[in-house]
Amino acid sequence: MKITSLSILVLALGLSACAQTTSMSTQNQVSSDVSQAPLLPQTASGQTAMMMQSEYDVKAVNISVPQSLRVSEANTFHPSADIVWRGDQPGERHAQVKAIFETAAARSTATMHSGAPVVVDLEVVRFHCLTEKTRYTVGGVHSMHFMMTVRDATTGAVLQGPRRIVADVKAAGGNRAVAEDQAGRTQKVVVTDRLAEVIRRELSAPVKVLPDDAVVTRFDGSPVQLASAYPTR
């Protein structure tokens, strides 16, 4: 019984430290979802009309993963490091993270060919995913932060940023994580999908759409006839 109680205490302390660290690291950050919310058109009922379209003609995306970012291979609940990644075989983690961002950026900008021609610079600040110990027990959050700068493709002038983007996404744990792996939804799939979604959103602008509760009328006459039909007082 003493061993069981001690194990539970250690697990609780570990999770508490994890929660504190996550809270501190995101204290002054704004997630991509929140940063875009004020830009989206609202319906009469207050619901966001989620319609976004490309704001730029993206000519290139440059990805930077500084070697100064600290890597941890420790199999603990929440290693103290900038990069924690176990979704690939052991190897050069900076290069693996860069490849993930390249895939996500290519996917999200593939159809962005309208608007001002730009080059997008992405610099990874944090890529802290789950260790084996966390993934196969309690789960957690894939914490991904990066700086985004949008520059004019011709002059190099900065059009937007640099600004820090938070692309955190929930990470499954325990049996659910095992089931996701077996279904092909690996950690790599989850983080790549999330990054593609966030990059696409951050390079898009809201399009005003007609809400479902809008009142629509049709008038086939001329403007003069319309004015006479509804005279002003």
N, C-alpha and C positions, 0 to 999 in steps of 0.2 A: 504493500500500500504506500510506503514511503517513497519508493522509486516512482510509482505512478504519479503521486502528488508533485514530486520534484520535477518530473517531465512536463507536467501541465504548467507548473510555474515558469519553467524555462521557456516553453512555447509562448505563454502569455506575455512574458517580458520581451521576447523577440518580436512579437506582433506589435506590441506597444511601441517599441523603438522604430519599427518599420513605419507605423502610422505617423509618428512624430517627425521622422525624416521626410516623409512624403509631404506632410503638411508644411514644413519649413521650406522645402524646395519649391513649392508651388504658391507660397504665400503671396508673392507680388506678381504672379503670372496670370495671364488671361488665356483661356483655352480657345482654340480655333472656333468651336461652336459658339462660345459667348461673344467673341470679337465680331462675328458676322451677324449676330442676332439683331442689332439695331438697324442694320442695312436692309433687312428683308421686309417686303411689304406685308401689311397686316390686313386681315379680313375684319368685317364688322364685329365678329365674335371674338376678336383678339387673337385668332390663330394665325401663325406665320404661313404665308403662301410660299412654299419652298420651290422657287423657280429661279435658277441661276444660269448665267451664260458667260462664256469667256470674255474677259475684259481686254485681253492682249493677244497679239500674234507672237507667240513664244518661239524665238529662233534658236535658243539654246538654254540649257540648265547646267550650271556648274555646281558640283557637289564637293564640299570640303569637310574632311573629318580630321581635325588637327591631331598630330601625334602626341600633343600634350595631354589629351584626354586619357585619364587613368583607366586601365582595364583590370577587372578582377575575375579570377577563375575559382574563387572560393565558393564552396557549396554550403553557404549559410543562407539564412532567411533574407537578409538584406545587406549584401556586401557594400562597403564604403568605396565607391568608384563611380566614374562617369559612364563607363561602358560595361554592361553585364549582358552577355549574349550567349545562349546555348542552343539556338535554333539551327546552327550549322555545326559541322564537325570542328573539333579543335583546330585552330589556325590563327591567322593574323586578323584579329577582330576589327581593327580599323578598316581594313579592306573589305571585310564581310559587310560591315554596316554601310560603307559607301556603295557597295553593289545593291543593297536593299533600297537605298534612297534613289539610286539611278533607275532601278526598275519602276519604282513608284512614280518618280517624276516623269519618266517616259510615258507611262500609262496615262497619267493625269493630264498631260499637255499635248497628247497626240492629236487632238482635234481642235486645239487652240490656234486658230488662224485668222481671227478677226480682231480689229483694234490696232493700237500702236505696236510696232515691232519692238520686242524687248528681249533682254537676256536676264535670266533669273539666277541669282547666287544663293545657294543654301549652305549654311555652315552648321554642322551638327554640334550641339552643346551638351546633350545628354541622351544616352540610349541605354536605359536601365531596365532590362526585362527580367524575367524570372529565372532563378537558379533551379536546378533539378529538385532540390529540397522543398522549395516553395511551390513549384508547379505541381508536384505530385502529392501535396498535402492541402494547403489552404488557398492557393491561388493568390491573385493580387492585381497589380496594375503594370502594364507595359508603359513606362514613363519615357516619352520621346519629346525632346525640345530641340528646336533649331532656329537659327537666325535667317530671315529672308530679306533679300534686297532685290528690287526690280530696277533695271537700268535700261535706258534707251539703247537699242541695238546699234544705232549709228554713232551717237555722240558719247555714249557711256554715262550720260547724266543720270543721277539717281532720281527715279520717279516715285519710288515707294520704299520706305524702310531706311536703314535696317531695323527690323523689329523681331522680337522673339515670339515664336509660335509654339504653343503647347499642344501636342497631338496624343496625349495619354489615352489609353484604351484599356478596358477591363480584360483581365487575363484569367482564364478558367483554371481551376485547381482540382486535384484529386481525381475521382472517377470521371468527372466531366472532361478534364484535360485529356485523359486516356481515350475517351470516346471521340473527342475532336481529332486527336492524332490519327485514330483508326479511320475516321471519315475523310481524312486528307486536309483537315483544317488545322494545320500545324501552327506553331508560334510564328514562323516565317510568313505564312499566308495571312495571319491576323495582322501583323504589324505592317506588312506591305500594303494590304487593303486599306488600313487606316491612314497611312501616310499618303497614299494616292488620293483618298477622299479629302484629306485636309489641304493638300497642295492645290488640288482642283478648286476647292472652295475659296482659298485665299487669293487665287488669281482670277476669280470670277466676280461678276457684279449682279445684283438682283434685277430681275425683270418683273415689272409690274404686271400681275395677272389679274383676271377678273375673278373675284371670290365667288364661291358657290351660292352665297346668299344675296348676290347683287340682283337688283331689279333691272330687267332688260326690256326695252320697248323697241318697236320697229315702226318707222314712218317713211312711206314711199314718196312723199311729196317733196317740193322744192323748199329751200330755206325760207322763202317768203311765205309760202303756205303754212310752214311750221310756225312762223312768228305770228301769223294771223289766227292760227288755231289756238295758240296759247299766249294771248296779249298780256303785256306787262302793265301794271297799274302804278 
